[in-house]
Amino acid sequence: MDTIKRLYPKFQNPLLLKIDRPMPKEVAIIGAGTIGPDIGYYIKSALPEIRLYLVDVVESQLNAAKARLEGYAKKAVEKRKMKEDKAKRVLENIVYTLDYNEISGCDFVIEAATENIPLKQQIFEKIEAIVSDETIITSNTSSIPADRIFNKMKRPQRATITHFFAPAWRSLPVEVIVWDKVDRDVVDYLCWFFVNTGKVPLITDNAICFMLDRVFDNWCNEAAYLLPDSTCSEIDKVAEEFVAAGPFYVLNLANGNPIIIETNTLQMEEGEHYRPAKILASVERWKTHRPGAKVEVDEAYRRKIRDRLLGILFSQSFDIIDRGIGTKADLNFGCQIALGFKKGPMDIMKELGENEVKRVMDRFLSDRPGFPTPKEPFSYYQDFYRYILVDEMDGVKIITIRRPQALNALNDDLN
Ligand SMILES: NC(=O)c1ccc[n+]([C@@H]2O[C@H](COP(=O)([O-])OP(=O)(O)OC[C@H]3O[C@@H](n4cnc5c(N)ncnc54)[C@H](O)[C@@H]3O)[C@@H](O)[C@H]2O)c1
């Protein structure tokens, strides 16, 4: 079945959906580590009147989360991005707690605790015992398929994955996963909720690492495999042709090494070629430059690094499309808004042309055998609408411009 129809059976634009359920009044985030407080700040900034609970098992994490949210609001006021009275309302009505029982009245609970299957299973059992049967429960896991974390729940039909990207208070996309037990009404509601609170929901299949993490994790892992023939700085510099910041710079920002080890180990269920590079386990911080700094790279090395990075990017993109993990448009667009790519992978392929893409893929597969190859002709991967969503209601076509990264401005391709 066509991927768009399977993932978006009604409409691609969630604003066209008819939703009976109101906006939540009380929301809980479980886990106040790196990303949990940022998700909380996004929700409170979009809906200052709600009551927000941040739950953790470590008090110092809650204290640090409170300081972080206060810092964000202060900075937003200083930069005149938020009025003082709004900042006050954003910071009001937030409960930082070690006590799960406090979340009993929540309509929506988002789990953002440590990436570990038994731990997440225990958390969902605990949440379910406290909240009502109607509460929607989601996980922010980066990689674990839904059935593996929700399998012990009594009512898994109200649970799915909502996968945010760092920095979650600002980054636009959220992957919303469809899996066999979740009610479609819950998926629709979540998409509607996200679009009404300033996010861009992208529906993806329940594959390991979903859609965009497959690109990100393997891009970073491949960069690590290019060491030590080239330095982190050289690799980042070559990557900057395609992304705002190179893989090592981003890994430092996100404390990402353990996440790549975890997620690529999970992907090894699909083959040995996904094995995480050993060096990821022994390095805490990478020695690299600030994006944009001048770095000399020998031409032969530049070509080698460029081909390998493009090879992994194209291989993952072909695989995501061939397996229907996400739509072509969501993948191309998501790489730009979630991962900082200057152009989407299919845009890069279009610019390089069929022969050059084939050359890159041939070289990549001879260096790194086992990775997925395209199953369709080149033109198939280029055949999609890049900046618009096309829906149909009562026989009338509805076109939505989707270029939030450029405030929906028209460009030559749209004219
Ligand atoms: N960091 C990112 O940029 C990012 C991006 C996308 C998804 N994710 C996912 O979000 C989740 C959290 O990631 P993170 O980077 O914030 O991790 P983290 O290690 O920084 O924080 C995890 C937090 O969970 C808390 N915790 C552990 N057990 C708990 C329990 N039983 N109840 C409540 N809290 C508990 C820990 O004390 C800690 O504060 C993971 O599943 C991760 O894969 C992270």
The ligand as a MOL file (V3000), in Angstrom:
LIG
                    3D

  0  0  0     0  0            999 V3000
M  V30 BEGIN CTAB
M  V30 COUNTS 44 48 0 0 0
M  V30 BEGIN ATOM
M  V30 1 N 18.7910 13.7320 24.8900 0
M  V30 2 C 18.1760 13.8900 23.7200 0
M  V30 3 O 18.5030 14.8130 22.9600 0
M  V30 4 C 17.0660 12.9480 23.3000 0
M  V30 5 C 16.4540 13.1490 22.0410 0
M  V30 6 C 15.3900 12.3280 21.6680 0
M  V30 7 C 14.9870 11.3160 22.5200 0
M  V30 8 N 15.6150 11.1090 23.7170 0 CHG=1
M  V30 9 C 15.1240 10.0410 24.5860 0
M  V30 10 O 14.5270 10.6270 25.7370 0
M  V30 11 C 14.7190 9.7870 26.8850 0
M  V30 12 C 15.4710 10.5700 27.9440 0
M  V30 13 O 16.7340 10.9310 27.4250 0
M  V30 14 P 17.7020 11.9430 28.1720 0
M  V30 15 O 18.7940 12.2360 27.2260 0
M  V30 16 O 16.9170 13.0580 28.7690 0 CHG=-1
M  V30 17 O 18.2490 10.9940 29.3420 0
M  V30 18 P 18.9570 11.4500 30.6920 0
M  V30 19 O 19.7920 10.3010 31.1050 0
M  V30 20 O 19.6000 12.7800 30.5330 0
M  V30 21 O 17.7390 11.6380 31.7230 0
M  V30 22 C 16.9460 10.5880 32.1400 0
M  V30 23 C 16.2370 11.0010 33.4180 0
M  V30 24 O 15.3220 9.9470 33.7750 0
M  V30 25 C 15.3390 9.8640 35.1880 0
M  V30 26 N 14.7770 8.5930 35.6130 0
M  V30 27 C 15.3770 7.3770 35.6590 0
M  V30 28 N 14.4940 6.4590 36.1240 0
M  V30 29 C 13.3290 7.1110 36.3660 0
M  V30 30 C 12.0600 6.7000 36.8520 0
M  V30 31 N 11.8030 5.4500 37.2020 0
M  V30 32 N 11.0870 7.6310 36.9760 0
M  V30 33 C 11.3270 8.9280 36.6390 0
M  V30 34 N 12.5090 9.3580 36.1760 0
M  V30 35 C 13.4970 8.4650 36.0440 0
M  V30 36 C 16.8080 10.0570 35.5390 0
M  V30 37 O 16.9810 10.3770 36.9150 0
M  V30 38 C 17.1790 11.1900 34.6090 0
M  V30 39 O 16.9430 12.4470 35.2050 0
M  V30 40 C 15.4640 8.5530 26.3700 0
M  V30 41 O 14.5300 7.5700 26.0570 0
M  V30 42 C 16.1670 9.0790 25.1150 0
M  V30 43 O 16.4260 8.0410 24.1960 0
M  V30 44 C 16.6390 11.9250 24.1300 0
M  V30 END ATOM
M  V30 BEGIN BOND
M  V30 1 1 1 2
M  V30 2 2 2 3
M  V30 3 1 2 4
M  V30 4 1 4 5
M  V30 5 2 4 44
M  V30 6 2 5 6
M  V30 7 1 6 7
M  V30 8 2 7 8
M  V30 9 1 8 9
M  V30 10 1 8 44
M  V30 11 1 9 10
M  V30 12 1 9 42
M  V30 13 1 10 11
M  V30 14 1 11 12
M  V30 15 1 11 40
M  V30 16 1 12 13
M  V30 17 1 13 14
M  V30 18 2 14 15
M  V30 19 1 14 16
M  V30 20 1 14 17
M  V30 21 1 17 18
M  V30 22 2 18 19
M  V30 23 1 18 20
M  V30 24 1 18 21
M  V30 25 1 21 22
M  V30 26 1 22 23
M  V30 27 1 23 24
M  V30 28 1 23 38
M  V30 29 1 24 25
M  V30 30 1 25 26
M  V30 31 1 25 36
M  V30 32 1 26 27
M  V30 33 1 26 35
M  V30 34 2 27 28
M  V30 35 1 28 29
M  V30 36 1 29 30
M  V30 37 2 29 35
M  V30 38 1 30 31
M  V30 39 2 30 32
M  V30 40 1 32 33
M  V30 41 2 33 34
M  V30 42 1 34 35
M  V30 43 1 36 37
M  V30 44 1 36 38
M  V30 45 1 38 39
M  V30 46 1 40 41
M  V30 47 1 40 42
M  V30 48 1 42 43
M  V30 END BOND
M  V30 END CTAB
M  END
